[in-house]
């Protein structure tokens, strides 16, 4: 039986990691509605991105003696509202998944339209199928096309990301030109400082754009205070293959166990309640 502390720790890692990655892509999504420009990136006419491949890394420190790092790769079809991701989960996290062991796992995820599919090896014997699926509620389904459209616009227009940050009181500085992922790119650094209950939190992000003003690389670093001390998060995402063919495969129905969204929401609600008592 797993200890309550382990369950809370897993929830905390998941929440902090999700918020960190979400902050990066949330910035892109919000910037997608902006047409702001900045002299720190190339002054070109931008076009929404249709397809892209990406890789990412997220590292959380302060919860365990050593930082916990999750990496992965994926492909996105931003026109058809579909994305697939393969996530490399380290042993320290994998062993906390129901049915998991102290060995690293690869978790595959596919989002197509209004459904999310997950292939979690540890859960296969428990659910009876390799994949589980969750249909999003109607309110979320309605929002999905708009989110994909905003991300497509922002990833194809780094000016908008920088302009959005400037409009929201970030300090923006130029990183000049450099070769990033084998591509000649222009960089900008954005720093936002917030004070809450006497504690100072700083979020720092950098973006690199190619000659077409498309995002090559973005990274974010932030930290926050918890009851156990300061938790830090660093994340980075790299984009390649803009406009190239991508393959996003939805699993066959015979390989999928459907789980009601209400069940997932109930589980997350209980997990949040436990984590709030850490």
PALO-242161 format. One line per 8 residues: number of its first residue (from 1); their letters; for each residue x, y, z of N, C-alpha, C. Coordinates in steps of 0.2 Angstrom, whole numbers, padded with zeros to 4 digits. Each point is the difference from the previous one (the first is absolute). Layout:
N
NUM	a	X Y Z X Y Z X Y Z ~ ...
END
This chain:
278
1	xxxxxxxx	0004 -0006 0000 -0004 0006 0000 0004 0006 0000 ~ -0001 0005 -0004 0004 0006 -0001 -0002 0005 0006 ~ 0005 0003 0003 -0001 0005 0005 -0003 0006 -0002 ~ -0004 0003 0004 -0003 0006 -0001 0005 0006 -0003 ~ 0006 0000 0004 0005 0005 -0002 0002 -0001 -0007 ~ 0001 -0006 -0003 0002 -0002 -0007 -0005 0003 -0004 ~ -0007 -0001 0001 -0005 0002 -0004 0000 0007 -0001 ~ 0001 0004 0006 0000 0007 0000 0005 0003 -0004
9	xxxxxxxx	0006 -0004 0001 0006 0003 -0004 -0001 -0001 -0007 ~ -0003 -0006 -0003 -0001 -0001 -0007 -0005 0006 -0002 ~ -0005 0001 0004 -0005 0005 -0002 0003 0007 -0001 ~ 0005 0002 0005 0003 0006 0000 0005 0001 -0007 ~ 0004 -0006 -0001 0004 0000 -0006 -0004 0001 -0006 ~ -0006 -0003 -0001 -0004 0000 -0006 -0003 0007 0000 ~ -0002 0003 0005 -0003 0007 0000 0005 0005 -0002 ~ 0006 0000 0003 0005 0005 -0001 0002 -0001 -0007
17	xxxxxxxx	0001 -0006 -0002 0003 -0001 -0007 -0005 0002 -0005 ~ -0007 -0002 0001 -0005 0002 -0005 -0001 0008 0000 ~ 0001 0003 0006 -0001 0007 0000 0006 0004 -0004 ~ 0006 -0003 0001 0006 0003 -0004 -0001 -0001 -0007 ~ -0001 -0006 -0003 -0001 -0001 -0007 -0006 0004 -0002 ~ -0005 0000 0004 -0006 0004 -0002 0001 0008 0000 ~ 0005 0002 0004 0001 0007 0000 0004 0002 -0007 ~ 0004 -0005 -0002 0004 0002 -0006 -0005 0000 -0006
25	xxxxxxxx	-0004 -0005 -0001 -0005 -0001 -0005 -0006 0005 0001 ~ -0001 0002 0006 -0005 0005 0001 0002 0007 -0002 ~ 0006 0001 0000 0003 0006 -0002 -0001 0001 -0008 ~ 0002 -0006 -0003 -0001 0000 -0007 -0007 0000 -0002 ~ -0005 -0003 0003 -0007 0001 -0001 -0002 0007 0000 ~ 0001 0003 0006 -0002 0007 0001 0003 0004 -0005 ~ 0006 -0001 -0002 0004 0005 -0005 -0003 -0001 -0007 ~ -0003 -0006 -0001 -0003 -0001 -0007 -0005 0005 -0001
33	xxxxxxxx	-0003 0003 0004 -0006 0005 -0001 0003 0007 -0001 ~ 0007 0000 0001 0003 0007 0000 0004 0001 -0007 ~ 0000 0006 -0002 0004 0002 -0006 0006 0004 0002 ~ 0002 0000 0006 0005 0005 0002 0007 -0002 -0003 ~ 0004 0005 -0001 0007 -0002 -0003 0005 0003 0005 ~ 0006 -0002 -0001 0006 0002 0004 0006 0000 -0005 ~ 0004 0005 0001 0006 0000 -0004 0005 -0005 0002 ~ -0001 -0004 0005 0005 -0005 0002 0000 -0006 -0004
41	xxxxxxxx	-0006 -0001 -0004 0000 -0006 -0004 -0001 0003 -0008 ~ 0000 -0005 -0004 0000 0002 -0007 -0007 0003 -0002 ~ 0001 0005 -0004 -0006 0004 -0002 -0003 -0003 -0006 ~ -0004 -0005 0000 -0002 -0003 -0006 -0007 -0002 0001 ~ -0004 -0001 -0006 -0007 -0002 0000 0000 -0007 0003 ~ -0004 -0001 0005 -0001 -0007 0003 -0006 -0003 -0003 ~ 0000 -0007 0000 -0005 -0004 -0002 -0002 -0005 0005 ~ -0006 -0002 0001 -0001 -0006 0005 0003 -0006 -0002
49	xxxxxxxx	0002 -0004 0005 0004 -0006 -0002 -0006 -0006 -0001 ~ 0002 -0004 -0004 -0005 -0006 -0002 0002 -0006 0004 ~ 0006 -0002 -0001 0003 -0006 0004 0007 0001 0002 ~ 0002 -0004 0005 0006 0001 0003 0002 -0006 0004 ~ 0006 -0002 0001 0003 -0005 0005 0003 0004 0006 ~ 0000 -0003 0006 0003 0004 0005 0003 -0005 0005 ~ 0005 0002 0004 0002 -0004 0006 0000 0005 0006 ~ 0000 -0003 0006 0000 0004 0006 0003 -0003 0006
57	xxxxxxxx	0002 0004 0005 0002 -0003 0006 -0002 0005 0006 ~ -0002 -0004 0005 -0003 0004 0006 0003 -0003 0006 ~ 0003 0004 0004 0004 -0002 0006 -0003 0004 0006 ~ -0001 -0004 0006 -0003 0003 0006 0005 -0002 0005 ~ 0002 0005 0004 0004 0000 0006 -0003 0002 0006 ~ 0003 -0002 0006 -0003 0002 0006 -0004 -0005 0004 ~ -0003 -0005 -0004 -0005 -0005 0003 0004 -0006 0002 ~ 0006 -0001 -0003 0003 -0006 0002 0008 0002 0000
65	xxxxxxxx	0004 -0005 0003 0007 0002 0000 0003 0002 -0007 ~ -0002 -0003 -0005 0002 0001 -0007 -0005 0002 -0004 ~ 0001 0005 -0005 -0005 0002 -0004 -0003 -0006 -0004 ~ -0007 0001 -0002 -0003 -0005 -0004 -0001 0003 -0007 ~ 0002 -0004 -0005 0000 0003 -0007 -0004 -0005 -0004 ~ -0005 0003 -0004 -0004 -0003 -0004 0001 0002 -0007 ~ 0001 -0004 -0005 0002 0002 -0007 -0005 -0003 -0005 ~ 0000 0003 -0006 -0005 -0003 -0005 0001 0003 -0007
73	xxxxxxxx	-0004 -0003 -0004 0000 0002 -0007 -0008 0000 -0003 ~ -0001 0003 -0005 -0007 0000 -0002 -0001 0003 -0007 ~ -0006 0000 -0003 -0001 0003 -0006 -0007 0003 0001 ~ -0001 0005 -0004 -0007 0004 0000 -0002 0002 -0007 ~ -0007 -0001 -0001 -0003 0002 -0006 -0005 0005 0003 ~ 0002 0007 -0001 -0004 0005 0003 -0006 0002 -0004 ~ 0000 -0003 -0006 -0006 0001 -0004 -0006 -0004 0001 ~ 0002 -0007 0002 -0005 -0005 0002 -0001 -0001 0007
81	xxxxxxxx	0003 0005 0004 -0001 -0001 0007 0002 -0006 0003 ~ 0006 -0003 -0002 0003 -0006 0003 0007 0001 0002 ~ 0002 -0004 0005 0007 0000 0002 0001 -0007 0003 ~ 0007 -0002 0000 0002 -0007 0003 0006 0002 0004 ~ 0001 -0003 0005 0006 0001 0005 0002 -0007 0003 ~ 0007 -0001 0000 0003 -0006 0003 0004 0003 0006 ~ -0002 -0002 0006 0003 0003 0006 0005 -0005 0004 ~ 0006 0002 0001 0004 -0005 0003 0000 0002 0008
89	xxxxxxxx	-0003 -0005 0004 -0001 0001 0007 0005 -0003 0004 ~ 0004 0003 0004 0005 -0003 0004 -0002 -0005 0005 ~ 0004 -0004 0002 -0002 -0006 0005 -0003 0003 0006 ~ 0002 0006 0003 -0002 0002 0006 -0007 0002 0000 ~ -0003 0002 -0006 -0007 0002 -0001 -0004 -0006 -0002 ~ 0003 -0004 -0005 -0003 -0006 -0002 -0002 -0005 0005 ~ 0004 -0001 0005 -0002 -0004 0006 -0006 0002 0004 ~ -0002 0006 -0001 -0006 0003 0004 -0006 -0001 -0004
97	xxxxxxxx	0000 -0002 -0007 -0006 -0001 -0004 -0003 -0007 0002 ~ -0006 0000 0001 -0004 -0006 0002 0003 -0006 -0004 ~ 0002 -0005 0002 0003 -0006 -0003 0007 0001 -0003 ~ 0003 0006 0002 0007 0001 -0003 0005 -0003 0004 ~ 0006 0000 -0003 0006 -0003 0004 0006 0005 0000 ~ 0005 -0001 0003 0006 0004 0000 0004 0000 -0006 ~ -0004 0001 -0006 0004 0000 -0006 -0003 0006 -0004 ~ 0004 0003 -0005 -0003 0005 -0004 -0005 -0002 -0004
105	xxxxxxxx	-0005 0004 -0002 -0005 -0001 -0005 -0001 0005 -0005 ~ -0003 -0002 -0006 -0001 0004 -0005 -0008 0000 -0001 ~ -0003 0006 0002 -0007 0001 -0001 -0002 0004 -0006 ~ -0004 -0003 -0004 -0002 0003 -0007 -0007 0003 0001 ~ -0001 0006 -0003 -0006 0004 0001 -0002 0002 -0007 ~ -0006 0000 -0002 -0003 0003 -0006 -0006 0004 0001 ~ 0000 0006 -0002 -0006 0004 0000 -0003 0001 -0007 ~ -0006 -0002 -0001 -0003 0001 -0007 -0007 0002 0001
113	xxxxxxxx	-0001 0006 -0002 -0007 0003 0001 -0002 0001 0007 ~ -0005 -0004 0002 -0003 0001 0007 0002 -0006 0004 ~ 0005 -0004 -0002 0002 -0006 0004 0008 0000 0002 ~ 0001 -0002 0006 0007 -0001 0002 0001 -0007 0001 ~ 0006 -0003 -0003 0001 -0007 0000 0007 -0001 0004 ~ 0001 -0004 0005 0006 -0001 0004 0002 -0008 0000 ~ 0006 -0001 -0002 0003 -0007 0001 0005 0000 0005 ~ -0002 -0003 0006 0004 0000 0006 0001 -0007 0002
121	xxxxxxxx	0006 -0003 -0002 0002 -0007 0001 -0002 -0003 0007 ~ 0001 0004 0005 -0002 -0002 0007 -0007 -0002 0001 ~ -0004 0004 -0004 -0008 -0001 0001 -0003 -0005 -0004 ~ 0004 -0002 -0005 -0003 -0005 -0005 -0003 -0006 0003 ~ 0003 -0003 0005 -0002 -0006 0003 -0006 0001 0005 ~ -0001 0007 0002 -0006 0001 0004 -0006 0002 -0004 ~ 0001 0003 -0005 -0006 0002 -0004 -0002 -0005 -0006 ~ 0005 -0004 -0001 -0002 -0005 -0005 0002 0001 -0007
129	xxxxxxxx	0002 0006 -0002 0002 0002 -0007 0006 0005 0001 ~ 0004 0000 -0006 0006 0004 0000 -0001 0008 0001 ~ -0006 0002 -0002 -0002 0007 0000 -0006 0002 0004 ~ 0000 0006 0003 -0006 0002 0003 -0002 0007 -0004 ~ -0006 0001 0000 -0003 0006 -0004 -0004 0004 0005 ~ 0000 0007 -0001 -0004 0004 0004 -0003 0005 -0005 ~ -0007 0001 -0001 -0003 0005 -0004 -0001 0006 0004 ~ 0002 0006 -0003 0000 0006 0004 -0008 0002 0000
137	xxxxxxxx	-0001 0004 0006 -0007 0003 0000 -0001 0005 -0006 ~ -0007 0001 -0001 -0001 0004 -0006 0003 0007 0001 ~ 0000 0003 0006 0003 0007 0000 0007 0000 -0002 ~ 0004 -0005 0002 0007 -0001 -0002 0001 -0001 -0007 ~ -0005 -0004 -0003 0001 -0002 -0007 -0001 0006 -0004 ~ -0005 0005 0002 -0001 0006 -0004 0006 0004 0000 ~ 0004 0000 0005 0006 0005 0001 0006 -0003 -0004 ~ 0000 -0007 -0001 0006 -0003 -0003 0002 0003 -0007
145	xxxxxxxx	-0004 0001 -0005 0002 0003 -0006 0003 0007 0001 ~ -0003 0004 0004 0003 0007 0001 0007 0000 0003 ~ 0001 -0005 0005 0007 -0001 0003 0005 -0002 -0005 ~ -0002 -0005 -0005 0005 -0002 -0005 0001 0006 -0005 ~ -0005 0004 -0001 0001 0005 -0005 0005 0006 0003 ~ -0001 0001 0007 0005 0005 0003 0007 -0002 0000 ~ 0001 -0007 0002 0006 -0003 0001 0004 0001 -0007 ~ -0004 -0002 -0006 0003 0000 -0006 0002 0007 -0002
153	xxxxxxxx	-0004 0005 0002 0002 0007 -0002 0006 0002 0004 ~ 0000 -0002 0006 0006 0003 0005 0006 -0004 -0002 ~ 0000 -0006 -0001 0006 -0004 -0002 0003 0003 -0007 ~ -0004 0002 -0004 0002 0003 -0006 0001 0007 0000 ~ 0000 0003 0006 0001 0007 0000 0003 0002 0007 ~ 0006 -0001 0001 0004 0002 0006 -0001 0007 0002 ~ -0001 0005 -0005 -0001 0007 0002 -0006 0000 0005 ~ -0005 -0004 -0002 -0006 0001 0004 0001 -0003 0007
161	xxxxxxxx	0004 -0005 0001 0002 -0002 0007 0004 0005 0004 ~ 0005 0003 -0003 0003 0006 0003 -0004 0006 0001 ~ -0004 0001 -0005 -0005 0006 0001 -0004 -0001 0006 ~ -0003 -0006 0000 -0005 -0002 0006 0004 0001 0007 ~ 0006 -0002 0000 0004 0000 0006 0001 0008 0002 ~ 0002 0004 -0005 0001 0007 0002 -0006 0003 0002 ~ -0006 -0002 -0003 -0006 0004 0002 -0003 -0002 0007 ~ 0003 -0006 0002 -0002 -0002 0007 0006 0001 0005
169	xxxxxxxx	0004 0005 -0001 0005 0003 0004 0006 -0005 0001 ~ 0002 -0004 -0004 0006 -0004 0000 0006 0005 -0002 ~ 0005 -0002 0003 0007 0004 -0003 0002 -0004 -0005 ~ 0001 0003 -0006 0002 -0004 -0006 0007 0003 -0002 ~ 0005 -0005 -0001 0006 0002 -0003 0002 -0005 -0006 ~ 0004 0003 -0004 0002 -0004 -0006 0006 -0005 0001 ~ 0000 -0006 -0002 0005 -0004 0001 0004 -0001 -0007 ~ -0001 0005 -0005 0004 0000 -0006 -0001 -0006 -0004
177	xxxxxxxx	0004 -0002 -0005 0000 -0005 -0004 0004 -0006 0002 ~ -0002 -0006 -0001 0004 -0006 0001 -0002 -0006 -0004 ~ 0003 -0005 0000 -0002 -0006 -0003 -0003 -0005 0005 ~ -0006 -0001 -0001 -0004 -0004 0005 -0003 -0006 -0003 ~ 0001 -0006 0002 -0002 -0006 -0003 0002 0000 -0008 ~ 0006 0003 -0001 0002 0000 -0007 -0003 0005 -0005 ~ -0004 0004 0003 -0003 0006 -0003 0002 0006 0002 ~ 0001 0005 -0005 0002 0007 0002 -0007 0003 0003
185	xxxxxxxx	0001 0003 0006 -0006 0002 0004 0002 0006 0003 ~ -0006 0004 0002 0001 0006 0004 -0004 -0001 0006 ~ 0003 0002 0006 -0003 -0001 0006 -0002 0006 0004 ~ -0005 -0001 0005 -0002 0005 0004 -0001 -0004 0007 ~ 0001 0004 0005 -0001 -0002 0007 -0005 0004 0004 ~ -0005 -0003 0003 -0005 0003 0003 0000 -0002 0008 ~ -0001 0005 0004 0001 -0001 0007 -0006 0003 0004 ~ -0004 -0004 0004 -0006 0003 0004 0001 -0001 0007
193	xxxxxxxx	0000 0005 0004 0000 -0001 0007 -0006 0001 0004 ~ -0002 -0004 0004 -0006 0001 0004 0001 -0001 0007 ~ -0004 0004 0004 0001 0000 0007 -0007 -0002 0003 ~ 0000 -0006 0004 -0006 -0002 0003 0001 -0002 0008 ~ -0004 0003 0004 0001 -0001 0007 0007 0001 0003 ~ 0004 0005 -0003 0007 0001 0002 0005 -0004 -0003 ~ -0002 -0005 -0005 0005 -0004 -0003 0000 0002 -0007 ~ 0006 0000 -0003 0002 0002 -0007 0001 -0006 -0004
201	xxxxxxxx	-0004 0000 -0005 0000 -0006 -0005 0002 0003 -0007 ~ 0005 -0003 -0003 0002 0003 -0007 -0001 -0006 -0005 ~ -0002 0002 -0006 -0001 -0004 -0006 0004 0003 -0005 ~ 0005 -0004 -0003 0004 0002 -0005 -0001 -0005 -0006 ~ -0001 0003 -0006 -0001 -0004 -0006 0004 0003 -0006 ~ 0003 -0004 -0004 0003 0002 -0006 -0003 -0003 -0006 ~ 0000 0003 -0006 -0003 -0002 -0006 0005 0001 -0006 ~ 0001 -0005 -0004 0004 0001 -0006 -0004 -0001 -0006
209	xxxxxxxx	0001 0005 -0005 -0004 0000 -0006 0005 -0001 -0006 ~ -0003 -0004 -0005 0004 -0001 -0006 -0001 0006 -0005 ~ 0002 0000 -0006 0000 0006 -0005 -0007 0001 -0002 ~ -0005 -0005 0001 -0007 0001 -0002 -0004 0002 0006 ~ 0004 0001 0006 -0004 0002 0006 -0004 -0005 0004 ~ 0002 -0007 -0002 -0003 -0005 0003 0004 -0002 0006 ~ -0003 -0003 0005 0003 -0002 0006 0005 -0006 -0001 ~ 0006 0001 0002 0005 -0006 0000 0001 -0003 0007
217	xxxxxxxx	0000 0004 0005 0001 -0002 0007 -0003 0005 0005 ~ -0003 -0003 0005 -0002 0004 0005 0002 -0004 0007 ~ 0002 0004 0005 0001 -0003 0006 -0003 0005 0006 ~ -0001 -0003 0005 -0003 0003 0006 0003 -0002 0007 ~ 0001 0004 0004 0003 -0001 0007 -0004 0004 0005 ~ -0003 -0004 0005 -0004 0004 0005 0001 -0004 0007 ~ -0002 0003 0005 0000 -0003 0007 -0005 0003 0004 ~ -0002 -0004 0005 -0005 0002 0004 0000 -0003 0007
225	xxxxxxxx	-0003 0003 0005 0001 -0003 0007 -0006 -0005 0002 ~ 0002 -0005 0003 -0005 -0005 0002 0002 -0001 0008 ~ -0004 -0004 0003 0000 -0002 0007 0007 -0003 0001 ~ 0003 -0004 -0005 0006 -0003 0001 0006 0004 -0002 ~ -0001 0006 -0002 0005 0004 -0003 -0001 0002 -0007 ~ 0006 0002 -0003 -0001 0003 -0007 0000 -0006 -0005 ~ -0005 0001 -0005 0000 -0005 -0005 0002 0004 -0007 ~ 0005 -0003 -0003 0002 0003 -0006 -0002 -0004 -0006
233	xxxxxxxx	-0001 0003 -0006 -0002 -0003 -0006 0003 0003 -0006 ~ 0003 -0004 -0004 0003 0002 -0006 -0003 -0004 -0006 ~ -0001 0003 -0006 -0003 -0004 -0005 0002 0003 -0007 ~ 0001 -0004 -0005 0002 0002 -0006 -0004 -0004 -0006 ~ -0001 0003 -0005 -0003 -0003 -0006 0003 0002 -0006 ~ 0001 -0004 -0005 0004 0001 -0006 -0005 -0002 -0006 ~ -0001 0004 -0005 -0004 -0001 -0006 0004 -0001 -0006 ~ -0002 -0005 -0004 0003 -0001 -0006 -0005 -0003 -0005
241	xxxxxxxx	0002 0000 -0007 -0005 -0003 -0005 -0006 0003 -0001 ~ 0000 0007 0000 -0006 0004 -0001 -0002 -0002 -0007 ~ -0007 -0001 -0001 -0003 -0001 -0006 0001 -0007 -0003 ~ 0004 -0004 0003 0002 -0007 -0002 -0006 -0005 0002 ~ 0000 -0006 -0003 -0005 -0005 0001 0001 -0002 0007 ~ -0006 -0001 0004 0000 -0003 0006 -0004 -0006 0001 ~ 0001 -0005 0004 -0004 -0006 0001 -0003 0000 0007 ~ -0006 0001 0001 -0003 -0001 0006 -0006 -0005 0000
249	xxxxxxxx	0001 -0006 0003 -0004 -0005 -0001 -0004 -0001 0006 ~ -0007 0000 -0001 -0004 -0002 0006 -0001 -0007 0001 ~ 0001 -0003 0006 -0001 -0007 0001 -0006 -0003 -0002 ~ 0000 -0007 -0002 -0006 -0003 -0002 -0005 -0001 0006 ~ -0006 0000 -0002 -0005 0000 0006 0001 -0007 0004 ~ 0002 -0005 -0003 0000 -0006 0003 0006 0000 0005 ~ 0004 0005 0000 0006 0001 0005 -0001 0005 0005 ~ -0006 0003 0000 -0001 0005 0005 -0006 -0001 0005
257	xxxxxxxx	0002 0002 0006 -0005 0000 0005 -0002 0007 0002 ~ -0007 0001 -0001 -0002 0007 0001 -0002 0001 0007 ~ 0003 0006 0002 -0002 0002 0007 -0004 0007 0000 ~ -0005 0000 0004 -0004 0006 0000 0004 0006 0003 ~ -0001 0006 -0003 0003 0006 0003 -0001 0001 0007 ~ -0007 -0002 0002 -0002 0002 0007 0005 -0004 0005 ~ 0002 -0006 -0002 0004 -0004 0004 0007 0003 0001 ~ 0003 0002 -0006 0006 0004 0000 0000 0006 0005
265	xxxxxxxx	-0006 0004 -0001 0000 0006 0004 -0001 -0002 0007 ~ -0003 -0005 0002 -0001 -0002 0007 0007 -0002 0003 ~ 0004 -0004 -0004 0006 -0002 0002 0005 0006 0001 ~ 0000 0005 -0005 0004 0006 0001 -0002 0004 0006 ~ -0007 0001 0001 -0002 0004 0006 0002 -0003 0006 ~ 0000 -0007 0001 0003 -0003 0006 0007 0001 0001 ~ 0004 -0001 -0006 0007 0001 0000 0002 0007 0002 ~ -0004 0005 -0003 0001 0007 0002 -0001 0001 0008
273	xxxxxx	-0005 -0003 0002 -0002 0001 0007 0006 -0003 0005 ~ 0003 -0006 -0002 0005 -0002 0003 0006 0004 0000 ~ 0002 0002 -0006 0006 0004 -0001 0000 0007 0004 ~ -0006 0003 0000 -0001 0006 0004 0002 -0001 0007 ~ 0000 -0006 0003 0001 -0001 0007 0008 -0001 0001 ~ 0004 0000 -0006 0007 -0002 0001 0003 0006 0004
END
